[in-house]
Amino acid sequence: MSKKYTIDLPVTDTWLGSNNPFSNSKLFEISSESDVELRDILESFARYFKEEMHYDNVQYYSNSHKSNLVGYLFRNSALDVVTEEHTSSPTRWFGGCLFEYENDEWTLCWVWLHPFFRNRGELSTAWKEFKDKYGDFKVQKPLSAQMEKFLSKEKRY
């Protein structure tokens, strides 16, 4: 099978939550100061987004994370890979998104979730947290049919 049609969900060895403002949620904030491994994971989700949306360019590069960008990784426990050596639950990353602050307003540039995690309330839950943090942010267009449906469902946009 071609690598193009494979979606890898990265796993990190520890549950990352202690220094994160969203420590009780499935979101993990990524800044320009975040570990390169986590920025690389966010970039991999940007690449999946590019492929799925048939874009020409990747929307995020880990080596050029500007200070006006805030990314988020979606996560859950990877209990299926726990071994006796683990002292905490490993983390499986299943999606990401990116916000940009420009001209005194926040814009959601892109969001991508693994297909298994779509239509399961993950984005709805995160949306509430995003609204609490960013207020009435814009959503960058063009939008997929799924995103248009999501935004119109509860008049989110």
N, C-alpha and C positions, 0 to 999 in steps of 0.2 A: 504494500500500500504506500502511496506517495505521502511524504511528510506534509504536503500541502493540506491533506485532509485529516491530519491528526491534531487533536487538541490536547496538549499536555497541561495538567493542573499541577503546578509546582507545590512542593511540600517543604516546609522548613522545620527544623527539629524542635523548636520551642514555641509555646503559645505566647505570642507577642501582645502584651496588653498593659503592662505596668506603667509605662511612660506614655501612654496613648490617651488622648481625650475621649476616645470612643472605646475604652477598655471593656465595657460591658456589652458592646455591640459586635456585629460582624464586620465593622469597618475598621480599617487601619489607615491612619493619615500618613501620606508620603510628602516630604518636603525636599528642598535641595540639599538639606543636611542629612537626609535618611541614608541608611546603609545602601551601598551600590547594589547589593543582591536584591533588595526590595524594589529599588528603582528599575532594575532589569526585569523583574517580574511584571511591574506595571507596563514597561515597554512591550513585553510579550503579549499582553492583553491588547495594547494599542495595535499591534500587528494583526491579531485576530480580527479586531474591529475593521482594520483596513481591508483585509481579505473579504470579510463578509459584506462590507458595504461597497466593494469594488472601487475603492479610492486609489489614487495614484501614489499618495504619500502617506507615510506613517504619521499619526497625530501627536506622537510623544517619543522623545529619545532620552534615555536615562542619563546620557553624558552631557545633556544640555538643559537640565531642569532649572528653569529661571525662578527667581525669588517671587514672582507674581503668580506662580502656578502652585496649586495644591492638588495632589492626587490622592486617590483612595483605593485600597485593595479590599475586596470582599473576601471573607474568610470563614472557615469552620474548622472544627477539630478533625484531625486525620487519625481517628482511633484505629483504623485498619492497618496502620503502619507502626503502632506502638510496640516497642520491644522492652525487655527488662532494663536496658541501659537508659531509657528515657526517664527523666525526673519530672517532666511536665508533658502535657499533650502536644504533639506536633500540630502544626497549622497547615491546612490545605487552602490555597488561594484559588478562588473560582471566578474572579472578575475584577474589573477596575474601572475607574473613571477619572476625569481630570477637569478641574475648575481653573479658570483664568480670571485674574483681577485686572481690569483695564478700564480707564475712563470712569473711575469711581463706581464700577459695578462688577458683579460676579457673573460669569457665564459658565455653564456646564458645556464643555467642549465635546465630550464623547463619553459614552458608557457602554461597556461590554460585559455580559455575563455568559458563562458557559451555558449552552442550551439546556442542560439538565436543571439548572437553577432558575431558569426563566419561568414566569407565571406561577411562582411559589411564594410571592410576597416579599422577596428579598429587596427589590428596588423600592417597593412601597414603604417598607420599614426604613430603608436608608433615606428615602425622600423626606420623611418627617425630620430626620436628623439634619439633613442638608438645609431644609427650610429654617430650622432653629438656628443654625450657624450662619447661613448666608442670606436669609430673608427671601425676598422675591428676586431670585436670580433668573437670568435669561438662559435659554437652551439654544445652542448653536444649531443652525440648519445647514444642510438638509437633514430631515428626519426620516428614519425608517418607518414603514407602516406600523410596526409593533410599537415604536416610540410614540407615534402620533396617537395610537389607540390608548396607550398608557397615559399620556398627557391629557387627553380629552375625557378619560373615564371619570376622573374626579375633578375636572376643571383645574388641573395642575398648572396649566400654561395659559 
